[in-house]
Amino acid sequence: MVTDIGTFGANSDATATRQSWVVDTLVFVAAGLYSIFAESMPEPIQVAIAGVVSLWLILAACLPIVRQGMVYLDIRSFALILSICSMLVTYTFLVSINTPLNDYALTILRVMTGISALVYFMRYEGTILTGAKIAIYVTVSIVAVATTALYGLYDYAGVLRPYPFAGVDAIHSSAYIVSGALVGVVLMRLRREVGALTAWLVGLPLFGLFIAYQVRTTWVMLLVFSAVLLVQAIRRRTTHRLFASAVGLGFATSVLVLLALVFLFIPNFDLVEFSSGRTSTYAERFSMLAERSSSQWLFGTGLGSDMFFSTSWWWEAKDSHNDFLNVVIEQGLVGLFVILLTFGWSLRHANNLQAAVLVAFISGSAISNALLVRPMLAVLFLAAIVPSPSSKVAQQDSSFDRPASRRL
């Protein structure tokens, strides 16, 4: 068992287990309460909660693991440290003139929290209490419904939706919180941490809210999450050759159907409008990148430099609405290398349920400014991969949760 970051020594498994569920549960509850109630919290409390959670996750992800008297530091820890050093180099040579160091340090904390949470939850064999998860997920439903009952429906882009409980104009954040809670409930049921009745009672209101918010990025993420679970289920029941054929045929059919719908059955299809301006914004960003110097390609132009006006979004300064493109612009190829290495290494060592959550997380980043730029929401979403202490799947093999190839 991987010893918790606060436990050093070979014979302290019991202490490590107690520490692990306490710490992970506190991190989860803090991220959940912040995500739900941040709008109504005084700013000092917001900063305190986010700061403590971020610092803990970043330090725990970067520091070595002590196991049976041996010290382990995996490649993701080196990558995170490299990313922080790169951002400090960018600050020193490009950003320091206009931005105080303390402000930039807080921005580094915000940027590093999501990716550090991924490393942390997969490196340490921690657990989160079932009651804490259910309490946060039920609170999400209650607050979302109560906010809409109090303020009425919210008109966003000409479409009526539930009123955003995460803050004014925070439709997307509210939808991400709901989708994270929904994924958490599904995984709790698959791990047999809760019964079917509890899962339905908690999950159905969340699913209704998830649909009602009508945020397409969360729809894609949940569709990808479900598809990965479905593919895993098919794989367990077929031969490798039949599985490869089925996946290839399914993918080809999906592409052909999508192309037919777009170009044959939807007259005057406008890709820019369909993507809410993303494609034209991507083109502008790529044109800007083409004019960069080698040092800017390598280290980026600093955190916050992706926020500006564009032809499509002329009324408000916005980022590129793509987490990977945002990283290239602000952190350069060094930052992109760190992100891709961390995702790739984590996927390689993930079990089936972890892989489904990670692929969903990555899909959101590939099409929008999703969870990497919303640190506490990322923590809430990724915490779904952490089992409870009483998880039956955590104690025995399961067709849903095969052992990872390596746990470090």
Disulfide bonds with the S-S distance in Angstrom:
none
